[in-house]
Amino acid sequence: MITTLRLPDETEALVRRIARRTGRSKSRVIRDALALLAEREHTGEGDERPYQRVAHLIGCVDSGGRKLSQHTGKQFTLALAAREQRRRAR
């Protein structure tokens, strides 16, 4: 079946670049893109939200406890002072 397709200049340039880079015809690039879109529609893969993509990672890391943030300002000041002391010792 012959189908005529009008594309914006940017999209046509993209199709041309992909075709040149992959050694396929522009028609083949468009057919492959449509096949990929149809597959995503069929499997529902394209409907996934960003949260759903990382949901399996949420809550899987232990921060090391609740007391890690205690006295951070004091510890940071001490670290800066120690660094300054090392610089002066050179």
Steps between C-alpha positions, in 0.01 A plus 500: 500500500634842410448773756604863472622661819573866570761562769627821657848593378661405833340155500595437138859599577501261796367215285765577237782500761384170651472343154848615403654392832339155497520435126122457469260680271283778638196280439657220705578740787137618505366141480728394789390799707133418441562135589669605824211734584247224428693259724503753785128559458437127504708434813403821678871585542450863397246563777756468779547811715845598635401388852407156371841466334683548831242363744705182555791719622305708750568386855763242405796694648570536870620848591696372797270617773330809629796662678715572196395863484569585863769762552579528130570873527748440780665211312526709183663787691754259652577352156561848355722594792704180458539567127616856568749372756644253245538781246689720749729212594635473142 
